[in-house]
């Protein structure tokens, strides 16, 4: 593993074995260059896997291409997001009792990899309703594995990488994954890589394999036993604090705003379904969709972040307006002018606008709840909002049923209305950034 030690030392600039750590014991500090390199490689592999098997775009496209019912496509994102979030409340205390927690992450990665490989095999072997049922079962397993990884990764990272260097692990991994996804999207868009079900399913299977390799790499991180006391039953804590939700109108409005803005996360699979429903030629838009999503993240995250430092409330308002417009245009074309959707770039252009809005929602809501709460209430606010929104997301599967009965255009109309309602909801939020907070 000396290669990982050298790689980590190169990335951190720490080639000196006598380095001093602010937040690690001496044993973990000595191993930090190696640990850092292993973290970067493992997380990069999982992020690349997520790019090759993106739930909102690639998996939704694959289901549409093999004729799975629209209700199954509509369930992908609600199940993935809600079941990755809600179980954490119940398992956090039990995981805290383990002195070595990397095994939890390894198990979660194996589950995710197996589920994604299974999804690719579904694309190769099944079609219609049976493909939809199997896909829902697999995305449920994937989400539960993701929950295990999410809750254990932060602990292992904190035990093996010092303060001031943890953020760069995610940053480097995100950059590697974005570059990989853009290359694949360019290959699809240019025709260099054929956009066919076998090819895309094969890429999904390759993405699932990346999780297995990531599990192997993460398992070799030198983690030392940590404290096992202080674990809190997250579910019991949230239930005990629900009175805060009843008595805090600021938190109520924030959660309502955040719930309405879920339309930015739920809409992309329906854009894919709309494209795939037209004709086989429409399947060639996958590369454009992937490029639009990746470009939106790269171009807008920094700008949204700077704006959120001035006013997270306005960021949420602007993002809601953009999302409403993107969904409304797509809905209008689907309901009234379906023949005009022959342009391969129309839906990807609307998706680009929608994903810019989604980046704004993610940044705006995160900054707002941090600045709205004080030190004592921040954890409670976050747990409560995540719990309520997780339940709302779980109920979001109803949009797939609506699409099945009334068409994708009707669902996009509902999303446009939700985003429009989020504008006055966000406008009523407190301006939690004071002039003294602004850079």
C-alpha positions, 0 to 999 in steps of 0.5 A: 500500500506504499503507493497509496501512501505516496499518492495521499502524501502528494495530494495533501502535501504531507510527505513528512512522517513527523507531521502534526495533526489537529484532530487525530491521535498519533497512530492515525496521524502517521497513517494519514497520507495512506488513508487520504489516498485510499479515501480519494480512490474509493470515493472516486470509484463510487462517484464514477459508479453513480455517474455511469448509473445515474438514477435520475437519467441513466436508470430512468432512460434504461427503464423507458427504453425497455418499455417499463411502466411509467409508474416504475420510472416515477418511483426511482428517485423517491425510493432512492432518496427517502430510503437512503435517508429515513433508515439512518434515524434507526441504525445510527445508534447501533452503528455507533456501538461499533469500534470499527465502522469501515466494515459497515461502509464495505457492506453498504458498498457491496449491496449498492454494487450488487443492486446496480449490476442487477439493474443492468442485467434487468435491462439486458434480459427483461422488459415491460412490467416485470422489468419495472417490478425488478427495478423497484426491488433493486433500487430499494436495496440500493437505497438501503445500502446507501444509507449504511454508507452515508452514516458510516463514511463520515465517522471513518473519514473523521477518524482517519483524515485530519480537519481541514483536509476532509472536504478536499476528499469529496472535491477531488472525487467529485472532479474525477467523477464529473470528468468521467461522466462528461467523457461518457456523455460526449461519447453518447452525444457524438455517436462514438459510443452507440446509444443502445440498450446493451451498451447502456446496460453494460455501462451500468454493470460497469458502474456497479462493479466500481462499487465492489472495487471501492469496497475493497479499497475502503476496507484497507483503510487503517482505521483504529478503534474509536469511542462507542459511547454517546450513540443516540437513537435518532428516531426516538430523538426526532419523535421527542422533538416533534413539538418543536415542529408544532411550535416553530413557524420558521421551521414549518415554512422552511419544510413546506418550501423544501417539500415544494421544491422537491419537484426539482429532484423528482422531475428529471426521470419524467423528462427521460420518459417523455423523450423515450415515449416519442420514438426510438430516435428519441433515445439518442438524447441520453448523452445530451441529458447527461451533458446538460446535468453535468454542465449545470452542476459545474457552471452554477454551484459556485455562483449559487454558493456566493448568492446564498452567502448574501441571501439563501432566501432569494436563492430559493426564490430564484431557483423555484422560478427557474424550475417552474419555467423549465417544467412549464415549458416541457409540460406545455410542449408535451400537452399541446405540441408533441410534434414540436419535440422532435428537436433533440436539444429541446428537452436537454435544454429544459433539463439544463435549466432545471438542474441549475435550479436543483443546484440552487435548491440544494445549496440554498436550503443547506445554507438557510437551515445552518444560518437559521438555527443556532448551535443548540438547535441546528442538529434538531432542525436538520433531523426534523426537516430530513425526516419530514421531507423523507416521508414526503419523498416516499409519497412522491411515488404517486407522481409515477401513477399519475403519469401512468394514467394521465401522461407525463405532461400532466405530472410536469404541469404539477411540478411547475405548479409546485415550484411556482408555489415555492416562490411565495413560500420562500419569500416568506422565509426570514432573511437569516444572513445579516449584513455582517455575515456577508463577505 
